[in-house]
Structure formats: structure tokens, C-alpha cells
Amino acid sequence: MNTGKRSKFLFSTICFGMAFLYIPIFLLIVYSFNASKIVPVWGGFSTRWYGVLFESEEIWASVALSLKIASVNACFATLLGTLAGLALVRFGSFKGRTLFSGMISAPLVMPEVITGLSLLLLFITLKEFIGWPDSRGFNTITIAHITFSMAYVAVIIQSRLAGMAQDLEEAAEDLGARPFRILTDITLPLLAPGMVAGWLLAFTLSLDDLIIASFVSGPGAVTLPMLIYSRVKLGLRPDINALATIIILAVAIGVLLAAWIMFRQQKQRELELKMSEES
């Protein structure tokens, strides 16, 4: 295959992939302005469903619960996943390492139905023996999400540590720095990009989860994915399209902001490098 044909093939593949990903999102945004109550039937342009959305206490209660769970889950998953990644990479061989590594990797390959069922049985057993949890809701969903989210964070931290040289840590150790000081002043700042990526991934996984949350939730604890799934079974209304459009807009703003910050940092590094070369 010559260069011209290969370039056309690659361009066509990219266009097809982008269309496959973004045309459904574009249609969802368009139909959020549909005046009809029936989602797939176009009834004219209208913003009525945005008004219905902002008046719906049920939807915003689910959004608030999902955001609260996702935020707490992301913080704890990042902390525990970072510690797990440090233990696996920096501590070398230790007793029980294989078992520990397997336990960290298990949530990555375990079907969500099995994970949800096992956690449900765990919470039921705990309630019978120690009386906690007295009800299933925010606490149980958050613990369940931390259980599998920390595994993803641990993988990210492991990858970051594996590609990170230990020269600065060894130099600090030679100069008499204590291990905790090395961790806080050198290791964690170098791990910061991986920790941020892990936090964002854990937040997204929690916000998107339906199956596990369905097992460990109780009456009055309805996350946004659970609400949308129940609406789909009963007949989806365009107000959910309006909510999805707002979420897409928020994500797009976040991505653009992150890209702008990265661009500014890159320009700053190039400027500093140029100034150092000139001096």
C-alpha cells in the first residue's frame, strides 16, 4: 500500500471513529431541545425540558448524591491506591506480596455482578453481627465504590512509579533525609500527575456505576445512573437529555480548561529552557 492510499485509509478510519463516537452525543444534545414528550419524535424546537429539569427535585437529589459519593470515593481511592502502588513498587519483595498484588488486581477482572453481590452479603452479615450498617445508602455505596476504584488508581500509580527514576530519592537519602520527608517532599510531588489522573478516573467510575450501586443501595438512596435506568424502563423523557447535555457541557469546559493549563505550562517550560540556554 503506497503512502497516498495509506493516508486516505487512516483519515477515513479516524473520521469513521470520530463520527461513531460523537454523532450520538450530537443527536442527544439536539433532542434535548425537542418539544415532544416522546424522545425519538421531533416536535419542534423548545427549551421547556430544561425548565422541567430544574424544577425536578428527584433528579437533582440523585445528582447531588452521585457527586457526593464520587467525590468521597475519589479521595479515599486515591489515598489507598497510592499507598498500594507504593508498596508494590518501592517495597520490593515482602511476605504476602503475591497475595496482596492479586487482591489489588481482582476488582479489575471481577464481574461487577459478582462484586456487587459479594458486597451486599458482606453488609448483611455485618448488620447481623455488629448492627452496622443499619441501612444501605451513602456509606455502603461509597465503600463499594472505593473497593474497586482503588484498584484502578493503584495500577496508574504503579505505572507512574515504574517510569520514574529514583535518583532524587537516593540523593536525599544520602544527604540524611528521613523516609517520610523523602515521601512528602520528593515522591508525592513527582507522583502528583498520576494521583490527579487516578482521582479523575475514580470519580468518573463512581459517577458512572450502576450495577454495584444497585446491589448495595437501599430505599431513598438513588444515584443518577439508577434514576436514568429506571426512567428508561418506564419511558425516557427529554428532561434526561437536557441533564445529559448539561453534563456534556461541564465535561467539555473541564477538558478545555485542562488543555489550556497544560498549554500554558508547556509554554512556560519552553520559555524557561530558552532563557537558561541564553544565559
C-alpha positions in Angstrom: 0.0 0.0 0.0 1.6 3.3 -1.1 1.7 6.4 1.1 -1.2 8.2 -0.6 -3.6 5.2 -0.2 -2.4 4.6 3.4 -3.0 8.2 4.3 -6.6 8.1 2.9 -7.3 4.9 4.7 -6.1 6.3 8.0 -8.0 9.5 7.5 -11.2 7.6 6.7 -10.7 5.3 9.7 -10.3 8.4 12.0 -13.3 10.1 10.5 -15.4 6.9 11.0 -14.3 6.5 14.6 -15.0 10.2 15.5 -18.4 10.0 13.8 -19.2 6.8 15.7 -18.3 8.4 19.0 -19.7 11.9 18.6 -22.8 11.7 16.3 -24.8 10.0 19.1 -23.8 12.8 21.5 -24.7 15.4 19.0 -28.1 13.8 18.5 -28.7 13.7 22.3 -28.0 17.4 22.5 -30.3 18.2 19.6 -33.2 16.1 21.1 -32.8 17.8 24.5 -34.5 20.8 22.7 -37.3 18.6 21.4 -40.8 20.0 22.3 -42.3 16.5 22.1 -42.8 14.3 25.2 -41.7 11.3 23.1 -37.9 11.3 22.8 -37.5 9.9 19.3 -40.3 12.0 17.8 -39.2 15.5 16.8 -41.9 18.0 17.8 -40.1 21.3 17.2 -37.5 23.4 18.9 -38.2 24.1 22.6 -36.3 24.7 25.9 -39.3 23.5 28.0 -37.4 20.4 29.2 -34.7 22.5 30.7 -37.3 24.2 32.8 -38.8 20.8 33.8 -35.3 19.6 34.7 -34.5 22.5 37.0 -37.9 22.0 38.8 -37.3 18.3 39.4 -36.2 17.7 43.0 -35.9 14.0 42.3 -33.2 14.4 39.6 -31.2 17.0 41.5 -31.3 14.9 44.7 -29.8 12.0 42.6 -27.2 14.3 41.1 -26.2 15.6 44.5 -25.9 12.1 45.9 -23.9 10.8 43.0 -21.5 13.8 43.1 -21.1 13.4 46.9 -20.4 9.7 46.6 -18.0 10.2 43.7 -16.0 12.9 45.5 -15.6 10.9 48.7 -14.8 7.8 46.8 -12.2 9.5 44.6 -10.4 10.9 47.6 -10.2 7.7 49.5 -9.5 5.6 46.4 -6.6 7.9 45.5 -5.1 7.7 49.0 -5.4 3.9 49.3 -4.4 3.2 45.7 -1.4 5.4 46.0 -0.3 3.5 49.2 -0.9 0.2 47.4 1.1 1.3 44.4 4.0 2.5 46.6 4.0 -0.8 48.5 4.1 -2.9 45.3 6.8 -0.9 43.6 9.0 0.6 46.3 8.9 -2.1 49.0 10.4 -4.9 46.8 9.7 -8.5 47.8 7.8 -8.9 51.1 5.8 -11.7 52.7 2.4 -11.9 51.1 3.3 -9.7 48.2 1.7 -12.1 45.6 -1.5 -12.3 47.6 -1.6 -8.6 48.1 -1.0 -8.0 44.3 -3.7 -10.5 43.5 -6.2 -8.8 45.8 -5.4 -5.4 44.2 -5.9 -6.8 40.7 -9.1 -8.9 41.5 -11.6 -6.0 41.2 -10.2 -5.2 37.8 -11.2 -8.6 36.3 -14.1 -9.5 38.6 -17.6 -9.1 37.0 -19.5 -6.2 38.6 -22.4 -8.5 39.4 -20.2 -10.7 41.5 -18.6 -7.8 43.2 -22.0 -6.2 44.0 -23.5 -9.4 45.3 -20.5 -10.2 47.5 -20.5 -6.7 49.0 -24.3 -7.0 49.6 -23.7 -10.2 51.5 -20.9 -8.6 53.4 -23.1 -5.7 54.6 -25.9 -8.0 55.5 -23.5 -10.2 57.6 -22.0 -7.1 59.3 -25.5 -5.9 60.2 -26.4 -9.2 61.8 -23.2 -9.4 63.9 -22.4 -5.8 64.8 -25.5 -3.9 63.8 -23.8 -1.8 61.2 -24.8 -0.6 58.7 -28.3 0.0 60.0 -29.4 0.9 56.4 -27.9 0.8 53.0 -27.3 4.1 51.3 -24.5 6.6 51.0 -22.0 4.8 53.3 -22.4 1.4 51.7 -22.3 2.7 48.1 -19.2 4.7 48.9 -17.4 1.8 50.4 -18.3 -0.4 47.5 -17.0 2.2 45.0 -13.8 2.6 46.9 -13.3 -1.2 46.8 -12.9 -1.3 43.0 -11.8 2.3 42.3 -8.6 2.0 44.4 -7.5 -0.9 42.1 -7.5 1.4 39.1 -5.6 4.1 41.0 -3.1 1.5 42.1 -2.4 0.5 38.5 -1.9 4.1 37.5 0.5 4.8 40.4 2.4 1.6 39.6 2.9 2.7 36.0 4.0 6.2 37.1 6.5 4.8 39.7 7.9 2.2 37.2 8.8 5.0 34.8 10.1 7.4 37.5 13.8 7.5 38.3 14.9 7.2 41.9 17.9 9.5 41.6 16.4 12.3 43.6 15.1 10.0 46.4 18.5 8.3 46.7 20.3 11.6 46.8 18.0 12.9 49.5 18.6 9.7 51.5 22.4 10.1 51.1 22.0 13.6 52.5 20.3 12.3 55.6 16.6 12.9 54.8 14.2 10.7 56.7 11.9 8.4 54.6 8.7 10.4 55.5 10.4 13.6 54.4 11.5 12.0 51.1 8.0 10.8 50.6 6.3 14.1 51.1 8.9 16.4 49.5 10.0 14.3 46.5 8.0 11.2 45.8 4.5 12.6 46.2 5.2 15.8 44.1 6.6 13.6 41.3 3.5 11.3 41.6 1.1 14.3 41.6 0.1 13.9 37.9 -0.6 10.2 38.3 -2.6 10.9 41.5 -4.7 13.5 39.7 -5.3 11.1 36.9 -6.3 8.4 39.4 -8.6 10.8 41.2 -10.4 11.8 38.0 -10.7 8.1 36.9 -12.1 7.1 40.3 -14.6 10.0 40.2 -15.7 9.0 36.7 -16.1 5.3 37.6 -18.1 6.1 40.6 -20.3 8.6 38.8 -20.9 6.0 36.0 -21.6 2.9 38.1 -25.0 1.3 38.0 -24.7 -2.4 38.8 -22.7 -2.3 42.0 -24.7 0.6 43.4 -27.9 -1.2 42.6 -26.9 -4.1 44.9 -25.7 -2.0 47.9 -28.2 0.8 47.9 -31.4 1.0 49.8 -34.7 3.0 49.8 -34.1 6.7 49.5 -30.6 6.3 48.1 -30.9 6.6 44.3 -27.9 7.6 42.3 -28.1 9.3 38.9 -27.4 6.1 36.8 -30.0 4.2 38.8 -32.6 7.0 38.2 -31.8 7.1 34.5 -32.1 3.3 34.2 -35.5 3.4 36.0 -36.7 6.2 33.7 -35.6 4.1 30.6 -37.7 1.2 31.8 -40.8 3.4 32.3 -40.3 5.6 29.3 -37.5 8.2 29.0 -38.4 11.9 28.8 -36.4 14.6 27.2 -35.5 16.2 30.6 -32.9 13.4 31.0 -31.5 14.5 27.6 -31.3 18.1 29.0 -29.4 16.8 32.0 -27.0 14.8 29.8 -26.4 18.0 27.7 -25.5 20.0 30.8 -23.1 17.2 31.9 -21.5 17.1 28.5 -21.1 20.9 28.6 -19.5 20.7 32.0 -17.1 18.0 30.9 -16.2 19.9 27.7 -15.4 23.0 29.8 -13.2 20.9 32.1 -11.3 19.3 29.2 -10.8 22.7 27.5 -9.6 24.2 30.8 -7.2 21.4 31.4 -5.8 21.7 27.9 -5.3 25.4 28.3 -3.5 24.9 31.6 -1.2 22.2 30.0 -0.6 24.6 27.1 0.4 27.4 29.5 2.7 25.1 31.4 4.3 23.9 28.2 4.9 27.4 27.0 6.3 28.3 30.4 8.8 25.4 30.3 9.9 26.3 26.8 10.4 29.9 27.9 12.4 28.9 30.9 14.5 26.5 28.8 15.2 29.2 26.3 16.2 31.7 29.0 18.5 29.1 30.5 20.2 28.4 27.2 20.7 32.2 26.5 22.2 32.7 29.9 
